[in-house]
Amino acid sequence: MPSIFISGGASGIGRATALRFLSEGWTVGVYDVNEVALAELRSAHPEIVTGTLDVTDYDQWEAALADFTQHTGGGLTVLDNNAGVLFGGDLEEITPQQIKLQIDIDALGVTYGAKAALPYLKGQPDAHLVNISSASAIYGQPGIATYSAAKFYVSGFTEALELEWEKHGIRVVAIWPLWAKTALAETDAKSTRTLGVNITPEEVAEQVWNSVHPGIQVPFLPRIHYSVGTLTTLLSNSSKFAPRSVVRLINQITSQ
């Protein structure tokens, strides 16, 4: 039976992803620091394997993966690097602790997760690493600069590992949602007012599912990045084909 381990999966996009894969008969593991949300998930879906995980602690990653893979025969099909945190506000307004926490969870945690999961992904049929990126990695976003920069890191990290792990037969992809209806969108970032918060966690979860089950694959042209929603796709395409000055103007307008 295929298996998926989801970090920060007790609520929001992670929870929706857990239920999407569970509905398809997968063995699902959800590990999080939110004990209340974990307890609620366990009560509603006791078939989901749950546990505690602080993604900034590498030893906890190793312990959590060892715990989950006791339920899978020792292997892992998909690691979903889902855990993330966002603090809205200009750089001068947020605290040093908030800066550090975003970098530690959104960048370091993703890196730790990938490294810790590699021994379990190796040799597994259809093995995938799924990193949750963000539309804020299309162009640096004022008001959420640290979060945006961390998601740029996730994008580059995904592209590097997609090449690096090809020899292991592990496919590496990134999911790019715009603002989704989760706790992360409960911020005063100006783009939430300009662009709206319209994407549901279930839509993101569906794209995670699609990324692990790609349709047509073109040799030598692997799909790495998966946008969520039409607006995200339009913004992403504009950044590729429009002059950089135009892309800057678009982002300046949406962040006012």
Order of alpha helices (4+ residues) and beta strands (2+ residues): beta-alpha-beta-alpha-beta-alpha-beta-alpha-alpha-beta-alpha-beta-alpha-alpha-beta-alpha-alpha
